[in-house]
Amino acid sequence: MRRIKHARLTSALGCAAAALLALTPAAPAQEPEPMSLVRDGFFYIGGKLTSFNGKNYVVGQMYVEERIPAKKTQPYPIIFVHGGGRSATSYLGTPDGREGWAQYFVRQGYAVYVVDQPSKARSGYVPEAYGPPRNSTADSAQTRYLQQAKHKLWPQAHLHTQWPGTGEPDDPVTLSMVSGFLPEMPSAGQQQVYSRDALVALVDKIGPSIIMVHSMAGPLGWLVPDARPDKIKGVLAIEPNGPPVHTVEFIGAPDWFKEGEVTLPYGISRAPLNYSPPVKDASELAFEKEDKPDAPGLVTCWKQKEPARHLPNLQKMPILVVMGEASYHAPYDHCTVKYLQQAGVKPTFLRLGEVGIKGNSHVMMNEKNNKEIAAAIHQWLQKTVVAQK
């Protein structure tokens, strides 16, 4: 009888403890260890004094934020270049307050340089030089990476699971994300030229480097190495601007894709690239569309007509193309990889979903599993770029 009473009392205490735990707020996430830096600062590079209507302005300058770890164990720094409508904040944290890729790679022993492209954020906007600004809207984020599973404009959209908020327009994480949207130059080609020149100046200043580009910055992952093939030791192309030649519009089932205009006249960029045999103008490049897509749910790729010209400068360094399982790039990033391969380049294509990193969309560096993706990139760097030093 006493054993029965004791069992009942123990059971009751256990239920009470469970109820108490259910009412107790969860312990806050453990704060990361402090970073030890030998330098944490900024500088500007690439600006030129230019006159408009008798007044002087600095044009083409690029803000560069540098973090150099006290224990720098990696041989090359990483330059982080943000995508369209964004700034360095893409890499400096997440909309829900976690550390970003810049901090992650500092913790792995890399010096990092995080930039605001010319005309963006702390780099300043000069309408007389750049033209009237084109503003990004909060609405585009809803269909592209906040609530893409709801809109289902491309076949892989429903796989998205990694956004750290609800995606609703008034969700705090959403508001944090879209608050960072910035005006852009009306000309993407002009933006590429200004950013290429500033990044080349940065590479000349800091020496051999790895460059990471995302989205609309994708062409800079080809243009900068093309200009400095002996100084760029690796390219990290995170869903680079594409697909080659023609843009793609997403219209939902059953047709999914509508082919747009020529937006990358040099195949993978608007600004000129050094092809072999050389071309004086993009009009000398001949393209053709493949007969069919490689698989269901993919766009039909454009390529060069044979014999294809090569991109000899991009053959000199390892290149990694990273693609999220659920992203709007999932239907076409393989076309960028195929274009590079046809041009004699040998990129590594990291399809995150195929290595067990599931549910990511286009802004993967801001999503819940951003550290897992960064770790995969770091592992690739160790096996390719660092191992080759």
Secondary structure, DSSP 8 states (H G I E B T S, - for coil): -HHHHHHHHHHHHHHHHHHHHHHS------------EEEEEEEEES-EEEEETTEEEEES-EEEEEEEESS--SSS-EEEE--TT--THHHH--TTS---HHHHHHHTT--EEEEE-TTSGGG---HHHH-S-B---HHHHIIIIISHHHH--STTGGG----SS---TTSHHHHHHHTT---B-S-HHHHHHHHHHHHHHHHHHH-SEEEEEEETTTTHHHHHHHH-TTTEEEEEEEEES-SSSEEEEEEETTTEEEEEEE--TTSS-SS----BS--SSGGG--EEE-SS-SSTTS---EEE-SS--B-GGGGSS-EEEEE-SSSTTTTTHHHHHHHHHHTT---EEEEGGGGT--S--TTGGGSTTHHHHHHHHHHHHIIIIITT-
